[in-house]
């Protein structure tokens, strides 16, 4: 709904998407909504982004993702 900032696609077709960047001078469509990370399985017939739950104890109110990258071991 508020647009994504970055995407990283793994070799197996899973895509991680960061969303909710708030930056001075950049219009925010949801200024009171914290940032989010979504997962999309590009192998599905009709892929859709699903919000990932973030662990307890993480400060969601100040989560402002700018970029995303993954590490495959």
Secondary structure, 3 states (H helix, E strand, C coil): CCCEEEEEECCCCEEEEEECCCCCCCCCCCCCCCCEEEEEECCCCCCCCEECCCCCCCCHHHCCCCCCCCCCC
